[in-house]
Amino acid sequence: METKEIDKEISGFSSTDPHKLGAKRGTPEPRPGSAAGRPLLLVDIDGVISLFGGPEAFSGRPFAGRAGSFHSIDGMPHFLSSTAAAHLLDLQRDFELAWCSGWEEKANEHLPHLLGLPAGLPFLRFERSVGRANAHWKLAAIDDFAGERALAWVDDALNAACHEWAAARSAPTLLVQTEPEHGLTEHEAARLSAWATELRAAAGE
């Protein structure tokens, strides 16, 4: 279904600020090393880029003051955070990004032109039904996709099974949980960047 913007503006959203809009600011040059040498960053969408919930959800002005915009995607309204998109653009310098969401291929159909995110990113497919309380439904697909590569995974629905899985991996693994009403903020982005820096230091880069 064709994506249509809902005729709604959000306070704090500036059409003249490309960083807030998530507009393409040029793909940052990767750090030295091949793509396979960089850690993966597995990115959920709902609760990370598409915000929901919080005390303002039924106020008539949800997400007021946050940078982003409402869009109708396959008939469902989504508030897409351009703040989260800008952080992902910056994190490309340290990570190889991949979508880890029930959106699957729809992430590439919608997010590049709505938020200026890279087109054609790899994405995972899942066999199990999705559900916010069951983040472990992603683990088999992540194992198949990532193999023994170092990875960070940012998601709003990580549970005990995810942390047990991460602790048991032989490769460096970082789990970063977001609050679904805020998504990927400067706090989580800084944590991811610092972790990638530590990996490079440990590897002598």
Secondary structure as the mmCIF struct_conf table of DSSP 4:
data_model
#
loop_
_struct_conf.conf_type_id
_struct_conf.id
_struct_conf.beg_label_comp_id
_struct_conf.beg_label_asym_id
_struct_conf.beg_label_seq_id
_struct_conf.end_label_comp_id
_struct_conf.end_label_asym_id
_struct_conf.end_label_seq_id
STRN STRN1 LYS A 4 GLU A 5
BEND BEND1 ASP A 7 ASP A 7
TURN_TY1_P TURN_TY1_P1 SER A 11 GLY A 12
TURN_TY1_P TURN_TY1_P2 SER A 15 THR A 16
HELX_RH_AL_P HELX_RH_AL_P1 PRO A 18 LEU A 21
TURN_TY1_P TURN_TY1_P3 GLY A 22 GLY A 22
HELX_LH_PP_P HELX_LH_PP_P1 THR A 27 ARG A 31
BEND BEND2 PRO A 32 GLY A 33
HELX_RH_3T_P HELX_RH_3T_P1 ALA A 35 GLY A 37
BEND BEND3 ARG A 38 ARG A 38
HELX_LH_PP_P HELX_LH_PP_P2 PRO A 39 PRO A 39
STRN STRN2 LEU A 40 VAL A 43
STRN STRN3 ASP A 46 ASP A 46
TURN_TY1_P TURN_TY1_P4 GLY A 47 ILE A 49
STRN STRN4 SER A 50 LEU A 51
BEND BEND4 GLY A 54 GLY A 54
TURN_TY1_P TURN_TY1_P5 PRO A 55 PHE A 58
BEND BEND5 SER A 59 ARG A 61
TURN_TY1_P TURN_TY1_P6 PRO A 62 GLY A 65
BEND BEND6 ARG A 66 ALA A 67
STRN STRN5 GLY A 68 ILE A 73
TURN_TY1_P TURN_TY1_P7 ASP A 74 GLY A 75
STRN STRN6 MET A 76 SER A 81
HELX_RH_AL_P HELX_RH_AL_P2 SER A 82 LEU A 91
TURN_TY1_P TURN_TY1_P8 GLN A 92 ASP A 94
STRN STRN7 GLU A 96 TRP A 99
BEND BEND7 SER A 101 SER A 101
TURN_TY1_P TURN_TY1_P9 GLY A 102 GLU A 105
HELX_RH_AL_P HELX_RH_AL_P3 LYS A 106 LEU A 115
HELX_LH_PP_P HELX_LH_PP_P3 LEU A 117 PRO A 118
TURN_TY1_P TURN_TY1_P10 ALA A 119 GLY A 120
STRN STRN8 PHE A 123 PHE A 123
BEND BEND8 GLU A 127 ARG A 128
HELX_LH_PP_P HELX_LH_PP_P4 SER A 129 VAL A 130
TURN_TY1_P TURN_TY1_P11 ARG A 132 ALA A 133
HELX_RH_3T_P HELX_RH_3T_P2 ALA A 135 LYS A 138
HELX_RH_AL_P HELX_RH_AL_P4 LEU A 139 ALA A 146
TURN_TY1_P TURN_TY1_P12 GLY A 147 GLU A 148
STRN STRN9 LEU A 151 ASP A 155
BEND BEND9 ASP A 156 ASP A 156
HELX_RH_AL_P HELX_RH_AL_P5 ALA A 160 ALA A 168
BEND BEND10 SER A 170 ALA A 171
STRN STRN10 THR A 173 GLN A 177
TURN_TY1_P TURN_TY1_P13 PRO A 180 HIS A 182
BEND BEND11 LEU A 184 LEU A 184
HELX_RH_AL_P HELX_RH_AL_P6 GLU A 186 ALA A 202
TURN_TY1_P TURN_TY1_P14 ALA A 203 GLY A 204
#
